[in-house]
Amino acid sequence: MLALVDRKNVFVRQVHELGEWVGFETRNKYQIQDDKGIDLGFAAEQQKGLLGLILRQLLGHWRTFDIYIYDQARQNVLIAHHPFRFFFQRLEIRTKEGNPLGAIQQRFAFFHKRFDVENAKGQVLLEVASPIWKIWTFQFRKKDRQVAQVTKKWSGLLAEALTDKDNFLVEFQDAGLTAEERVLVLSAALFIDLQYFERKAGK
């Protein structure tokens, strides 16, 4: 498991590849760092050869894919699985041994972004919404109390215009969050990037 228990802030920084500068969608890779820039781990979408490359260009975030999450020792500790869906996207989190930890499930909403963080049994742990006046801010609530927040940070004019490179600040505002809940909040940052900030298929 990633060392998140004693952390208040964690940064998720997307690593871009050369192809993104010319509008070519490449696999997603992220650095996971503390607020001092020290690496805590990284996450990388698994390449599936030519077929995976084609599906990435055609289907974007709708496609089926896995993101492997690694710790500081570069050991795979978690797998985030995205099943194929056109609507109500989902990201399922499990250990490398295949034991489910929970999921991120998109919900219907008219004017704002909304999804739930579920535990391994499908029960809602956290409700997440992005206010329409703060479209880059995602607030995590537990029993009507805010316990965490994910905020997209400005990556610079050139990077924002030409690439999918995104940076996110993950704030664990409640010290009582469990290790599993923190992992799910971190995974939600990946979901947010894939669902709301990755270029859509056909664009």
Residue frames as qw, qx, qy, qz and C-alpha x, y, z in Angstrom:
[[0.000, 0.889, 0.459, 0.000, 0.00, 0.00, 0.00],
 [0.347, 0.623, -0.049, 0.699, 1.16, 3.53, -0.69],
 [0.410, -0.270, -0.501, 0.713, 2.46, 5.58, 2.26],
 [0.083, -0.554, -0.330, -0.760, -0.51, 7.95, 2.56],
 [0.498, -0.608, -0.606, 0.125, -1.62, 7.62, 6.18],
 [0.423, -0.589, -0.215, 0.654, 0.44, 10.51, 7.58],
 [0.275, 0.132, 0.359, 0.882, 0.09, 12.76, 4.54],
 [0.199, 0.616, 0.407, -0.644, -2.05, 15.88, 4.42],
 [0.485, 0.735, -0.116, -0.459, -1.30, 16.78, 0.82],
 [0.640, -0.066, 0.668, 0.374, -0.29, 14.64, -2.15],
 [0.334, 0.630, -0.256, -0.653, 0.34, 15.75, -5.72],
 [0.740, 0.250, 0.606, 0.147, -0.56, 13.70, -8.78],
 [0.101, 0.712, -0.327, -0.612, 1.42, 14.97, -11.76],
 [0.862, 0.423, 0.275, -0.044, 0.73, 13.65, -15.23],
 [0.394, -0.461, 0.561, 0.564, 3.81, 12.87, -17.32],
 [0.662, 0.655, 0.071, -0.359, 3.39, 13.70, -20.99],
 [0.709, -0.041, 0.543, 0.449, 5.04, 12.06, -23.96],
 [0.151, -0.272, 0.403, 0.861, 6.25, 13.65, -27.19],
 [0.059, 0.366, 0.808, 0.458, 3.18, 12.54, -29.14],
 [0.070, -0.747, -0.588, 0.301, 0.89, 14.77, -27.09],
 [0.129, -0.563, 0.096, 0.810, 2.57, 17.91, -28.41],
 [0.128, 0.135, -0.625, -0.758, 1.32, 17.02, -31.90],
 [0.652, 0.005, 0.029, -0.758, -2.19, 16.02, -30.81],
 [0.658, 0.112, -0.730, -0.150, -1.52, 12.28, -30.62],
 [0.715, -0.541, 0.132, -0.424, -3.13, 10.61, -27.60],
 [0.449, 0.369, -0.778, 0.238, -0.60, 8.59, -25.58],
 [0.654, -0.392, -0.643, 0.070, -0.97, 6.31, -22.59],
 [0.346, -0.851, 0.027, -0.395, -1.52, 7.93, -19.22],
 [0.712, -0.017, -0.475, 0.518, 1.35, 8.09, -16.71],
 [0.318, -0.871, -0.056, -0.372, 1.48, 9.90, -13.38],
 [0.396, 0.244, -0.619, 0.633, 3.98, 10.76, -10.66],
 [0.573, -0.717, -0.361, -0.161, 2.68, 10.63, -7.08],
 [0.448, 0.313, -0.383, 0.745, 4.59, 13.03, -4.81],
 [0.359, -0.652, -0.520, 0.419, 4.35, 14.63, -1.38],
 [0.076, 0.979, 0.190, -0.011, 4.23, 18.39, -0.88],
 [0.355, -0.754, 0.397, 0.384, 8.05, 18.52, -0.89],
 [0.567, 0.635, -0.409, -0.329, 8.30, 16.87, -4.30],
 [0.220, -0.371, 0.901, -0.042, 9.48, 13.51, -2.94],
 [0.563, 0.067, -0.656, -0.497, 8.21, 10.54, -4.93],
 [0.599, -0.172, 0.602, -0.499, 5.71, 8.30, -3.16],
 [0.600, 0.171, 0.777, 0.090, 5.01, 6.17, -6.21],
 [0.208, 0.320, -0.427, -0.820, 3.72, 6.36, -9.75],
 [0.658, 0.353, 0.597, -0.294, 0.88, 5.09, -11.90],
 [0.079, 0.389, -0.635, -0.662, 0.94, 3.98, -15.52],
 [0.817, 0.313, 0.113, -0.470, -1.64, 2.77, -17.99],
 [0.630, -0.199, 0.713, 0.234, -0.62, -0.61, -19.36],
 [0.311, 0.506, -0.486, -0.641, 0.28, -0.61, -23.03],
 [0.758, 0.161, 0.612, -0.159, -1.54, -3.20, -25.15],
 [0.493, 0.012, 0.651, 0.578, 0.40, -2.93, -28.37],
 [0.009, 0.082, 0.472, 0.878, -1.00, -1.63, -31.64],
 [0.270, -0.560, -0.732, -0.280, -4.60, -2.53, -30.77],
 [0.365, -0.653, -0.445, 0.492, -4.41, -0.55, -27.55],
 [0.214, -0.262, 0.162, 0.927, -2.98, 2.42, -29.43],
 [0.109, -0.284, -0.631, -0.713, -5.82, 2.34, -31.97],
 [0.351, -0.640, -0.683, -0.023, -8.51, 2.01, -29.31],
 [0.344, -0.511, -0.270, 0.740, -7.00, 4.92, -27.39],
 [0.054, -0.094, 0.313, 0.944, -7.31, 7.17, -30.45],
 [0.268, -0.317, -0.686, -0.597, -10.84, 6.02, -31.35],
 [0.526, -0.575, -0.615, -0.122, -12.53, 5.52, -27.99],
 [0.036, -0.644, 0.298, -0.704, -10.62, 7.76, -25.59],
 [0.210, -0.297, 0.707, -0.606, -11.71, 7.33, -21.97],
 [0.832, -0.013, 0.004, -0.555, -14.60, 4.99, -22.93],
 [0.692, 0.327, -0.641, -0.049, -12.22, 2.09, -23.63],
 [0.897, -0.436, -0.065, 0.018, -11.31, -0.78, -21.31],
 [0.488, 0.598, -0.461, 0.438, -7.89, -0.32, -19.69],
 [0.769, -0.523, -0.276, 0.243, -5.87, -0.93, -16.53],
 [0.117, 0.835, -0.333, 0.422, -3.68, 1.51, -14.62],
 [0.812, -0.189, -0.431, 0.345, -1.01, -0.08, -12.42],
 [0.234, -0.907, 0.150, -0.316, -0.04, 1.84, -9.30],
 [0.781, 0.148, -0.428, 0.431, 3.48, 1.37, -7.89],
 [0.543, -0.814, -0.110, 0.175, 5.08, 2.29, -4.56],
 [0.073, -0.915, 0.370, 0.143, 8.44, 3.98, -3.90],
 [0.506, -0.382, 0.745, 0.207, 10.25, 0.68, -4.43],
 [0.402, 0.359, -0.549, -0.639, 8.62, 0.40, -7.88],
 [0.081, 0.100, 0.989, -0.067, 6.56, -2.57, -6.74],
 [0.376, -0.303, -0.507, -0.714, 3.07, -2.92, -8.15],
 [0.056, 0.068, 0.766, -0.636, 0.65, -2.55, -5.23],
 [0.435, 0.479, 0.500, -0.575, -2.69, -1.64, -6.83],
 [0.179, 0.169, 0.729, 0.639, -4.57, -2.00, -10.10],
 [0.348, 0.452, 0.275, -0.774, -7.25, 0.43, -11.28],
 [0.269, 0.200, 0.855, 0.396, -9.51, -1.23, -13.87],
 [0.351, 0.374, 0.035, -0.858, -11.74, 0.78, -16.19],
 [0.482, 0.304, 0.818, 0.081, -14.47, -1.32, -17.88],
 [0.087, 0.187, 0.533, 0.820, -15.84, -0.32, -21.28],
 [0.059, 0.679, 0.649, -0.338, -18.73, 2.13, -20.89],
 [0.200, 0.533, 0.344, 0.747, -20.31, 4.92, -22.92],
 [0.338, -0.708, -0.083, -0.614, -22.17, 6.32, -19.90],
 [0.693, -0.660, 0.140, -0.253, -21.64, 6.53, -16.14],
 [0.566, 0.528, -0.587, 0.236, -17.94, 5.73, -16.13],
 [0.836, -0.534, 0.061, -0.107, -16.45, 3.51, -13.44],
 [0.373, 0.608, -0.650, 0.261, -12.96, 2.81, -12.07],
 [0.906, -0.380, -0.134, -0.131, -12.52, -0.35, -9.97],
 [0.047, 0.740, -0.607, 0.286, -9.61, -0.52, -7.53],
 [0.968, -0.231, -0.084, -0.056, -8.07, -3.79, -6.34],
 [0.486, -0.682, 0.513, 0.187, -4.82, -5.04, -4.86],
 [0.275, 0.545, -0.712, -0.348, -2.23, -6.67, -7.08],
 [0.174, -0.045, 0.978, -0.102, -3.51, -10.02, -5.78],
 [0.225, -0.292, -0.720, -0.588, -6.96, -9.19, -7.12],
 [0.198, -0.516, -0.731, 0.401, -8.72, -8.34, -3.85],
 [0.054, 0.733, 0.370, 0.568, -11.25, -5.51, -4.38],
 [0.284, -0.169, -0.407, 0.851, -10.78, -2.29, -2.39],
 [0.210, 0.659, 0.419, -0.588, -13.57, -0.22, -3.88],
 [0.417, 0.442, 0.569, 0.553, -14.62, 1.78, -6.92],
 [0.050, 0.368, 0.036, -0.928, -15.26, 5.25, -8.27],
 [0.247, 0.482, 0.817, 0.199, -18.72, 5.45, -9.88],
 [0.032, -0.063, -0.187, -0.980, -19.99, 8.39, -11.92],
 [0.145, 0.534, 0.756, -0.350, -23.54, 9.57, -11.10],
 [0.198, 0.662, 0.520, 0.503, -26.14, 11.51, -13.05],
 [0.205, -0.626, -0.269, 0.703, -26.08, 15.28, -12.58],
 [0.401, 0.837, 0.359, 0.103, -27.39, 18.20, -14.63],
 [0.168, 0.960, -0.074, 0.209, -25.13, 21.11, -13.86],
 [0.230, -0.779, 0.573, -0.106, -22.11, 19.73, -12.02],
 [0.566, 0.312, -0.763, 0.009, -19.76, 16.76, -11.98],
 [0.668, -0.419, 0.367, -0.494, -20.78, 14.07, -9.50],
 [0.714, 0.165, -0.678, -0.046, -19.58, 10.61, -8.50],
 [0.774, -0.567, 0.131, -0.250, -19.41, 8.27, -5.52],
 [0.205, 0.504, -0.820, 0.179, -16.53, 6.47, -3.85],
 [0.892, -0.220, -0.156, -0.363, -17.64, 2.93, -2.98],
 [0.438, -0.533, 0.716, -0.108, -16.12, 0.30, -0.71],
 [0.014, 0.233, -0.936, -0.263, -15.44, -3.30, -1.73],
 [0.222, 0.357, 0.886, -0.194, -19.10, -4.21, -1.08],
 [0.099, 0.490, 0.570, 0.653, -20.46, -1.44, -3.29],
 [0.273, -0.809, -0.469, 0.225, -21.55, 0.73, -0.37],
 [0.263, 0.820, 0.022, 0.507, -21.06, 4.48, -0.73],
 [0.633, -0.324, -0.311, 0.631, -18.21, 5.76, 1.45],
 [0.168, -0.453, -0.002, 0.876, -17.86, 9.27, 0.06],
 [0.425, 0.771, 0.472, 0.052, -19.98, 11.50, -2.15],
 [0.424, -0.269, 0.250, 0.828, -18.11, 13.76, -4.54],
 [0.342, 0.833, 0.428, 0.075, -19.24, 16.84, -6.43],
 [0.420, -0.010, 0.132, 0.898, -17.64, 19.75, -8.27],
 [0.130, 0.729, 0.400, -0.540, -19.54, 23.03, -7.75],
 [0.554, 0.687, 0.369, 0.291, -20.45, 24.80, -10.98],
 [0.030, 0.988, -0.112, 0.100, -18.54, 27.89, -9.78],
 [0.315, -0.686, 0.650, 0.079, -15.40, 25.80, -9.03],
 [0.895, 0.337, -0.134, -0.258, -15.12, 23.47, -12.00],
 [0.561, 0.482, -0.631, 0.234, -11.56, 22.38, -11.12],
 [0.183, -0.357, 0.698, -0.593, -12.40, 21.56, -7.48],
 [0.687, -0.182, -0.640, -0.292, -13.86, 18.24, -6.30],
 [0.333, -0.460, 0.513, -0.644, -15.13, 18.02, -2.74],
 [0.519, -0.064, -0.852, -0.014, -15.38, 14.65, -0.96],
 [0.457, -0.408, 0.251, -0.750, -18.08, 14.46, 1.70],
 [0.407, -0.093, -0.899, 0.130, -18.78, 11.83, 4.35],
 [0.270, -0.628, -0.694, 0.228, -22.07, 12.17, 6.21],
 [0.052, 0.941, 0.267, 0.200, -22.45, 15.82, 5.12],
 [0.423, -0.829, 0.221, 0.292, -18.90, 16.69, 6.24],
 [0.616, 0.727, -0.301, 0.040, -16.07, 17.50, 3.84],
 [0.827, -0.464, 0.276, 0.155, -13.15, 15.13, 4.45],
 [0.593, -0.158, 0.489, 0.620, -11.00, 15.50, 1.32],
 [0.402, 0.832, 0.072, -0.376, -10.59, 17.57, -1.80],
 [0.662, 0.058, 0.479, 0.574, -8.99, 17.15, -5.22],
 [0.194, 0.883, 0.053, -0.423, -8.10, 20.30, -7.16],
 [0.756, 0.430, 0.225, 0.439, -6.75, 20.52, -10.68],
 [0.336, -0.718, 0.095, 0.603, -3.78, 22.90, -10.73],
 [0.480, 0.846, -0.094, -0.213, -2.78, 25.12, -13.64],
 [0.875, -0.070, 0.307, 0.367, -0.11, 23.41, -15.76],
 [0.241, -0.443, 0.350, 0.790, 0.91, 26.42, -17.81],
 [0.516, 0.576, 0.008, -0.634, -0.56, 27.97, -20.96],
 [0.369, 0.466, -0.709, -0.379, 1.39, 25.87, -23.47],
 [0.016, -0.055, 0.990, -0.125, 0.80, 22.57, -21.67],
 [0.413, 0.383, 0.604, -0.564, -2.92, 23.28, -21.17],
 [0.518, 0.587, -0.127, -0.609, -3.37, 24.18, -24.85],
 [0.497, 0.513, -0.636, -0.292, -1.34, 21.46, -26.51],
 [0.339, 0.151, -0.920, 0.128, -1.30, 18.43, -24.20],
 [0.691, -0.500, -0.429, -0.297, -3.35, 16.44, -21.69],
 [0.492, 0.101, -0.597, 0.626, -0.74, 17.10, -18.99],
 [0.460, -0.712, -0.189, -0.495, -2.66, 17.74, -15.77],
 [0.298, 0.191, -0.696, 0.625, -1.58, 18.26, -12.17],
 [0.579, -0.594, -0.397, -0.393, -3.80, 17.60, -9.15],
 [0.033, -0.385, 0.637, -0.667, -3.55, 18.46, -5.48],
 [0.652, -0.366, -0.643, -0.164, -5.08, 15.79, -3.24],
 [0.132, -0.467, 0.460, -0.744, -5.90, 17.12, 0.24],
 [0.543, -0.321, -0.773, 0.070, -6.72, 14.68, 3.04],
 [0.169, -0.576, 0.109, -0.792, -8.60, 17.06, 5.33],
 [0.796, -0.471, 0.070, -0.374, -9.78, 14.49, 7.88],
 [0.006, 0.575, -0.804, 0.152, -6.97, 12.78, 9.80],
 [0.639, -0.082, 0.672, -0.365, -9.37, 9.93, 10.54],
 [0.764, 0.455, -0.261, -0.376, -9.49, 8.72, 6.94],
 [0.873, -0.224, 0.426, 0.078, -8.40, 5.08, 6.75],
 [0.298, -0.407, 0.667, 0.548, -5.57, 3.84, 4.52],
 [0.358, 0.361, 0.813, 0.285, -8.14, 2.31, 2.16],
 [0.177, 0.885, 0.393, -0.178, -10.16, 5.53, 1.98],
 [0.134, -0.785, 0.306, 0.521, -7.01, 7.52, 1.18],
 [0.348, -0.107, 0.791, 0.492, -6.11, 5.10, -1.61],
 [0.295, 0.616, 0.719, 0.132, -9.60, 5.49, -3.05],
 [0.048, 0.925, 0.119, -0.358, -9.41, 9.30, -2.88],
 [0.232, -0.559, 0.564, 0.562, -6.05, 9.17, -4.67],
 [0.344, 0.195, 0.844, 0.362, -7.56, 6.83, -7.28],
 [0.233, 0.812, 0.508, -0.166, -10.40, 9.30, -7.69],
 [0.054, -0.777, 0.245, 0.578, -7.84, 11.90, -8.80],
 [0.222, -0.157, 0.809, 0.522, -6.91, 9.58, -11.67],
 [0.242, 0.556, 0.793, 0.052, -10.60, 9.09, -12.46],
 [0.088, 0.859, 0.208, -0.460, -11.14, 12.85, -12.51],
 [0.085, -0.566, 0.522, 0.633, -8.33, 13.32, -15.01],
 [0.201, 0.060, 0.901, 0.381, -9.51, 10.47, -17.24],
 [0.159, 0.628, 0.760, -0.044, -13.16, 11.43, -17.14],
 [0.052, 0.919, 0.312, -0.235, -13.14, 15.22, -17.18],
 [0.079, -0.864, 0.289, 0.406, -9.78, 16.42, -18.52],
 [0.472, -0.125, 0.744, 0.457, -8.56, 13.81, -21.01],
 [0.320, 0.294, -0.391, -0.811, -9.36, 14.66, -24.60],
 [0.745, 0.214, 0.489, -0.400, -12.52, 12.87, -25.71],
 [0.564, 0.103, 0.728, 0.376, -12.53, 10.42, -28.58],
 [0.417, 0.682, 0.515, 0.310, -12.70, 12.05, -31.97],
 [0.045, -0.996, -0.024, 0.072, -11.23, 15.36, -30.84]]
